Structures are given as C-alpha cells and as structure tokens.
Amino acid sequence: MFNNSVSISVSDNDSDDLAGKMRVRVRRKRKKSGFRGRNELAQRFLRKLLRWWPFLLFLPAAGLLVFEASRIGRKPSPDPGLVSQKNSGPVVENKSEGNLNRLDPTTRVVRGVRERCLKLLPPEELQHLDIPTDKEPSNPVKRMAYISENDTPYIEGNITLSQQHMEATRFNLFTGNQTLEQREKSFKVSETASVHCGFYSKSGGFTISDEDKNYLQTCKVAVSTCAFGGGDDLYQPIGMSEESLKKVCYVAFWDEITLAAQEAEGRRIGENQFIGKWRIVIVRNLPFRDQRLNGKIPKMLSHRLFPHARYSIWVDSKSQFRRDPLGVLEALLWRPNSVLAISEHGARSSVYDEAKAVVKKNKATPVEVEVQLSQYHQDGLPEDKRFNGKKALAEASVIIREHTPLTNLFMCLWFNEVVRFTSRDQLSFPYVLWRLKVLKNINIFPVCTRKDLVNSMGHIRKAKPLTN
C-alpha cells in the first residue's frame, strides 16, 4: 500500500529565513500602504485644483467688480476739468438716479475691435479748439427770405384770420397760411429761397423779452433745449472744457407753466437769468395748443432765435448733454465735412413702417397719418428704406448743424411739414431730405454715437396743453 502524502523537510535555518522574509514583506507592505494613501490624496487634490482653478480665479474678480459697481452706483461720476459758469445762478442738485452725470464713453465692436462711438479729440487739443473762419456758402442757396405778413395778407378763403389758435387748421399768425402751391414752390431751389419759417406776424406769439433777444443775438455757438407745459426737469450739461464755456451759449426755453413747476421744486432763476450753466429764456404767448408743436420752434428754428449763430446743437429736454460742444462740432461736422448731423432711428428705416408704429402707439390719429402718407405717396416718395446710402429715418433728439442758407431752408421746410401734418417729425424728415436733393453732406450718425453724446433720462411728466 502506498502512502500518497509528500513530506517536505525544513531545517531550522530555512525556517528562520522564511520567517524573516515574511516579516520583511509585512513591514514593507505597511510602509508602502501609508505612502500610497498620501500620494493618492495629493493626486486627488491636484486634479480638483486643475479642474476648478478658473472658478477660483473668477471669485475674487467678481467680488471686485461688484464692489466697484456698488461704489459707482452710490456716487455720481466726477466731472473732471469742468468749471462753473462765471456769475452763474444757483444750481439745485438733480437726483442722482439712472444715467445722470455719467461721463463714461459708449463703445462698440467694429471688425473685432472695441472702439469709442464718438471719436473726440484728446482733452489737451479740445482746450485749444477754435471755431473755423467764415466761408462763402458754396451751395445753390445763397440767401433766405422769410415770408411775413408784410409780404402777403394772411387769408383763409375769404376770411382774414385774426385768431392765434384756429380750430380747423394748425396754421396761425405765427406760421402764416402756406398754401399747397406755396408748399410746392418752396422745394424749388434758387439763390434766394423765399419760404414760410414761423414768426409770420408780430401778433403770432412766441414772445421773448428784449433783454433775452439781446442775449441770443450775442451767441455764435448755441446749445439749446426747451421744456413747455411743465414737462421735464433741467439737467446741467457736463463734460465741457473751460474754453468752450467762453465761446458757447447754453439756453433753455421755458414757458410760464414750466417756470412755476420748477420754482415749486426749488429751482429758481438767479438775478442774472441763469440756473447753473443754462441761461433761462421765458417764452410767453405760445402759438399752439399742442405743446409738442411749440417745442418744434426752438428745435427746428434755431437760426431764427439765434440770428448771428454759426452753429447750434439741439438736445431734447429728456436728455443731459455730456460732451464738449466744440469737440462735438469737430467730430461730427468739421472732420467729416458735413453741415448737418443727426441720429439715425434705432428701430426702423422706412417712413411707412414708422407711420404704422405711430398709429399703433397712439402718437397720432390714423386719419392724420393717412392724410400725410397719402400726400407723400402722391408726391412720389419711394418706399426705399435708404436715401443716398443713408437711413431714411432720423431719431432727431440731438441735432448738430451749421447755420447756412441751405440748412436753414431745410429746417424751415421740415417745420412747415410738421405744422401741416402730424407733429411726429420722424415722418416728415425723410420726405424733406428726399425733396431737397441738393443737401447731400448730412452726417446721419449711429445710435451708439447719440448715446455717447447724452445721458438719456426719459420724460419726467406729461406736458400740460394750453387751454386758451
């Protein structure tokens, strides 16, 4: 019978060697285990750091951004380099809300590069900027002749009009009664342009004191605004140089309703007729019940109010002008060799699309708009969305222009269209631009440039219409 077991003899020495090796292996295993745990922990931390490092860098940057934003929001931006108007009247601080007193530039991206919308000269050059010398007008219109009651009797049918406000028509003693034949003739260009342009009769209204008239006649460059019917507050202009204040007039036209409303809020005119940098001109006997139409007079007829001014800048009362006026003239008129600069419309480019929007927003009645658009269609106004490569519609809250016979004629024609049809001047601007084809050097600048020119505050309250 065979024994299947196998015997293995182990000597004492071999037993000791095996035990030693086992002990060594055990010790090595424990040591290796501890090192591996720490190594894995370090590797895990490193992987987390590599994964989240952009977020960790973003946190302090975001915190700094929030801090700076809150600091700016608490305190209006400073007005560097500005000086107070000598002998100016009292200044009442406006509420520091929204966009008020902001001087930061507006920028846009052009071909992948961010650049400023309004390219002004450096401040040191603005300080030495001067108005160009007079030049002889090179356009076809050399002189303006404004039709007045001394030229033609003011007659509607067989009845002489003696009332300032008329129920059936918005023509009155201020505008004169422009017939359709006279309207058509006014668009024909000649060396001497004879045209209705407001101020038809001394009894027509928009009365200004002799003292204010004398002041307006001294202005060579004028920045103007108006608030009739107590509508908007007065925002002090900012961003101008000391030299500009010596050469530029800032004039705000108010009526007695606005005067009372502003005085009730503590904004009183100083003895020298100033509030801050604005010279306040009080207008009495406004010619229209519609305050929007009254506002078109200083907006469009600045050449009649500032008879010796070479340049003017119009700013709607809902905005705060925030740039150096001479710098603006250089950037938007002198450098591009333009005589008129105006902001393009931000939403639409067709006068027919704008007409639909005007009706939809209740800015005018459907009947008023239909009458105007029917006349324009009959006259042949095309539905092209652009004229001479320019956008057809203008936003028109900022108007910068040189006072030449041709630009003065353009503004007179534009004013007459606003009186004849609706007070929405966006509808009539492209029509007059289309009819007066000789006016070519117009700078229709983009919306972002307008945003760089002004801080938009919006209308504060609705203007009160005239009741008598």
Salt bridges, closest charged atoms under 4 A:
GLU68 OE1 - ARG71 NH2 2.54
ASP104 OD2 - ARG102 NH2 2.54
ASP104 OD1 - ARG322 NH1 3.97
GLU115 OE2 - LYS119 NZ 3.11
ASP130 OD1 - LYS247 NZ 3.49
ASP134 OD1 - ARG310 NE 2.90
GLU167 OE2 - ARG289 NH1 3.35
GLU184 OE2 - ARG435 NH2 2.79
GLU191 OE1 - ARG143 NH2 3.56
ASP212 OD1 - ARG279 NH2 2.84
ASP232 OD2 - HIS459 ND1 2.81
ASP233 OD1 - ARG267 NH1 3.72
ASP233 OD1 - ARG461 NH2 3.27
GLU243 OE2 - LYS246 NZ 3.35
GLU256 OE2 - ARG284 NE 3.20
GLU265 OE1 - ARG267 NH1 2.62
GLU265 OE2 - ARG461 NH2 3.01
ASP290 OD2 - ARG170 NH1 3.93
ASP290 OD1 - ARG292 NE 3.25
GLU330 OE1 - ARG335 NH2 2.59
ASP353 OD2 - LYS385 NZ 2.98
GLU354 OE1 - HIS345 NE2 3.28
GLU354 OE1 - ARG348 NE 2.71
ASP379 OD2 - ARG183 NH2 3.44
GLU395 OE1 - ARG450 NE 3.48
GLU402 OE2 - ARG310 NH2 3.96
GLU417 OE2 - ARG183 NE 2.83
ASP425 OD2 - LYS296 NZ 2.73
ASP425 OD2 - LYS299 NZ 2.83
ASP452 OD1 - ARG116 NH2 3.27
ASP452 OD1 - ARG323 NE 2.69
